[in-house]
Amino acid sequence: METSILLIIAGMAIVTYIPRMLPLVFLDANKIPPKLQAILRNVPYAALGALIFPGILTVHDNIMFGIIGGITAAIIAYLGANLIVVVLSSIGILTIISMFF
């Protein structure tokens, strides 16, 4: 393997490790302010939204196709369905729509 590739891999490993290590070293779970805890609890949802939303807009040539699938998934998830039910219902609706268009 080339040295540059090994350096890139090592750099990525360090950059990935640092954000995971810093909270363990510098923060005590009992001393985190409640406002910061509330923000940190919402980080996974924000990251998931940032990953999913662009895919919704680019899943098909017609943007409405993705929007309908996203709205369907949001409604089913809001009703409290399991993740697999949310995904399958969105796929099912889009399959039915694709049969007609």
Rosetta silent file (secondary structure, phi, psi, omega in degrees, C-alpha in Angstrom):
SEQUENCE: METSILLIIAGMAIVTYIPRMLPLVFLDANKIPPKLQAILRNVPYAALGALIFPGILTVHDNIMFGIIGGITAAIIAYLGANLIVVVLSSIGILTIISMFF
SCORE:     score description
SCORE:     0.000 S_00000001
   1 L     0.000  145.464  179.064    0.000    0.000    0.000 S_00000001
   2 L   -71.042  152.664  179.912    1.176    3.502   -0.710 S_00000001
   3 H   -63.402  -37.347 -178.429    2.294    5.690    2.162 S_00000001
   4 H   -63.804  -37.392  178.894   -0.237    8.386    1.254 S_00000001
   5 H   -67.891  -42.110  177.389   -3.130    5.938    1.588 S_00000001
   6 H   -62.933  -38.469  177.186   -1.884    4.764    4.980 S_00000001
   7 H   -66.601  -38.505  177.459   -1.575    8.381    6.134 S_00000001
   8 H   -63.653  -44.582  179.135   -5.120    9.108    4.961 S_00000001
   9 H   -63.312  -43.432  178.686   -6.438    6.077    6.867 S_00000001
  10 H   -64.338  -40.821  177.731   -4.520    7.078   10.001 S_00000001
  11 H   -63.073  -43.128  178.361   -5.786   10.660    9.715 S_00000001
  12 H   -65.082  -37.656  178.362   -9.384    9.522    9.364 S_00000001
  13 H   -64.163  -42.335  179.399   -8.984    7.237   12.370 S_00000001
  14 H   -66.165  -45.047 -179.356   -7.655   10.090   14.499 S_00000001
  15 H   -64.259  -33.140  177.744  -10.371   12.500   13.359 S_00000001
  16 H   -75.441  -36.306 -175.855  -13.032    9.888   14.144 S_00000001
  17 H   -74.040  -37.837 -174.697  -11.546    8.991   17.522 S_00000001
  18 H   -58.106  -49.840 -179.313  -11.088   12.524   18.899 S_00000001
  19 H   -64.600  -23.422  177.707  -14.804   13.492   19.095 S_00000001
  20 H   -81.151  -31.802 -176.699  -15.553   10.205   20.835 S_00000001
  21 H   -82.074  -38.762 -174.309  -12.711   10.517   23.307 S_00000001
  22 H   -56.954  -46.146  178.394  -13.042   14.179   24.332 S_00000001
  23 H   -62.709  -34.853  179.425  -16.404   13.889   26.132 S_00000001
  24 H   -67.868  -33.739 -177.623  -15.164   10.890   28.087 S_00000001
  25 H   -81.544  -42.884 -169.898  -12.056   12.726   29.207 S_00000001
  26 H  -102.036  -15.557 -177.432  -13.430   16.197   29.910 S_00000001
  27 L  -113.767  140.101  173.305  -17.088   15.711   30.831 S_00000001
  28 L  -106.009  130.764 -174.634  -18.600   14.037   33.838 S_00000001
  29 L   -58.264  -28.695 -179.531  -22.116   12.693   33.212 S_00000001
  30 L   -80.664  -16.523 -175.530  -23.356   14.154   36.493 S_00000001
  31 L  -102.669   -0.064 -179.266  -22.043   17.650   35.729 S_00000001
  32 L   -72.823  126.492  179.932  -23.540   18.159   32.248 S_00000001
  33 L   -61.774  147.179 -178.507  -26.039   21.033   32.356 S_00000001
  34 H   -57.675  -36.150  179.241  -29.663   20.058   31.592 S_00000001
  35 H   -64.702  -40.660  178.189  -29.820   22.363   28.540 S_00000001
  36 H   -67.792  -37.239  176.266  -26.756   20.694   27.018 S_00000001
  37 H   -61.787  -41.042  179.105  -28.245   17.261   27.745 S_00000001
  38 H   -63.778  -40.242  178.493  -31.427   18.272   25.899 S_00000001
  39 H   -66.331  -44.445 -178.055  -29.395   19.399   22.886 S_00000001
  40 H   -66.076  -30.785  177.724  -27.303   16.225   22.876 S_00000001
  41 H   -65.958  -26.976 -177.174  -30.419   14.037   23.010 S_00000001
  42 H   -91.624   -6.969 -178.755  -31.602   15.578   19.728 S_00000001
  43 H   -59.504  -45.495  179.959  -28.333   15.172   17.822 S_00000001
  44 H   -60.249  -36.339  179.192  -29.132   11.663   16.458 S_00000001
  45 H   -68.470  -39.971  178.870  -32.459   12.895   15.060 S_00000001
  46 H   -65.675  -41.877  178.872  -30.826   15.905   13.422 S_00000001
  47 H   -65.699  -41.498  178.675  -28.106   13.739   11.877 S_00000001
  48 H   -63.538  -42.451  177.687  -30.657   11.234   10.617 S_00000001
  49 H   -62.757  -40.398  179.176  -32.726   14.012    9.097 S_00000001
  50 H   -66.139  -29.628  178.440  -29.660   15.478    7.403 S_00000001
  51 H   -81.393  -36.205 -174.227  -28.878   12.086    5.879 S_00000001
  52 H   -83.747  -41.304 -172.518  -32.416   11.193    4.798 S_00000001
  53 H   -56.543  -45.856  177.957  -33.809   14.494    3.498 S_00000001
  54 H   -61.982  -32.866  177.813  -31.478   14.852    0.457 S_00000001
  55 H   -67.662  -34.552  177.673  -32.313   11.264   -0.514 S_00000001
  56 H   -62.922  -39.600 -176.794  -36.018   12.035   -0.405 S_00000001
  57 H   -77.808  -19.170 -175.649  -35.537   14.873   -2.872 S_00000001
  58 H  -117.366   12.247 -175.023  -33.352   12.892   -5.286 S_00000001
  59 L   -70.624  -24.879 -174.635  -34.891    9.415   -5.178 S_00000001
  60 L  -146.826  162.139  177.870  -36.777    9.868   -8.470 S_00000001
  61 L   -61.460  -38.335  177.737  -36.875   12.250  -11.433 S_00000001
  62 L   -88.461  118.127 -175.503  -40.203   13.582  -10.158 S_00000001
  63 H   -64.017  -28.040 -179.182  -39.572   15.275   -6.794 S_00000001
  64 H   -64.601  -27.906  178.386  -43.169   14.610   -5.672 S_00000001
  65 H   -58.566  -49.329  178.924  -42.412   10.882   -5.661 S_00000001
  66 H   -68.985  -38.278 -179.377  -39.904   11.307   -2.832 S_00000001
  67 H   -65.048  -41.553  177.737  -42.017   13.858   -0.991 S_00000001
  68 H   -62.677  -43.103  177.654  -45.032   11.523   -0.970 S_00000001
  69 H   -63.323  -41.251  178.923  -42.854    8.699    0.366 S_00000001
  70 H   -66.572  -41.760  178.477  -41.375   10.951    3.052 S_00000001
  71 H   -65.807  -41.147  177.100  -44.771   12.261    4.143 S_00000001
  72 H   -59.596  -47.023  179.666  -46.143    8.728    4.281 S_00000001
  73 H   -63.118  -40.248 -179.595  -43.224    7.603    6.436 S_00000001
  74 H   -64.953  -41.466 -179.684  -43.580   10.647    8.718 S_00000001
  75 H   -66.461  -46.381 -179.084  -47.311   10.039    9.265 S_00000001
  76 H   -64.884  -38.689  177.658  -46.888    6.330    9.971 S_00000001
  77 H   -67.294  -38.503  178.810  -43.971    7.046   12.325 S_00000001
  78 H   -63.515  -32.641  178.388  -45.998    9.747   14.111 S_00000001
  79 L   -73.342   -7.899  173.904  -48.747    7.180   14.699 S_00000001
  80 L    96.192   17.897 -178.976  -46.168    5.122   16.595 S_00000001
  81 L   -72.679  158.685  176.542  -45.512    2.282   14.176 S_00000001
  82 L   -66.083  156.104 -177.337  -42.373    0.160   14.297 S_00000001
  83 H   -57.595  -42.939 -178.650  -39.486    1.168   12.017 S_00000001
  84 H   -65.261  -35.326  177.357  -39.994   -1.773    9.658 S_00000001
  85 H   -66.556  -39.637  178.630  -43.692   -0.893    9.323 S_00000001
  86 H   -62.044  -48.349 -178.123  -42.760    2.715    8.493 S_00000001
  87 H   -65.195  -47.174 -178.102  -40.299    1.642    5.805 S_00000001
  88 H   -66.084  -36.424  178.656  -42.573   -1.011    4.293 S_00000001
  89 H   -67.546  -40.241  177.575  -45.585    1.301    4.220 S_00000001
  90 H   -64.690  -43.508  177.331  -43.606    4.005    2.454 S_00000001
  91 H   -63.222  -41.388  179.661  -42.277    1.486   -0.064 S_00000001
  92 H   -62.000  -45.858  179.064  -45.791    0.091   -0.546 S_00000001
  93 H   -62.159  -44.299 -179.693  -47.327    3.497   -1.234 S_00000001
  94 H   -68.121  -31.738  175.246  -44.580    4.373   -3.697 S_00000001
  95 H   -65.611  -44.277  178.544  -44.963    1.010   -5.424 S_00000001
  96 H   -63.962  -43.162  178.372  -48.676    1.616   -5.869 S_00000001
  97 H   -63.209  -39.323 -178.116  -48.068    5.146   -7.151 S_00000001
  98 H   -68.983  -21.896  176.569  -45.422    3.940   -9.596 S_00000001
  99 H   -69.639  -28.989 -175.039  -47.916    1.461  -11.105 S_00000001
 100 H   -94.843  -16.897 -177.330  -50.186    4.319  -12.140 S_00000001
 101 L  -119.770    0.000    0.000  -47.562    6.785  -13.422 S_00000001
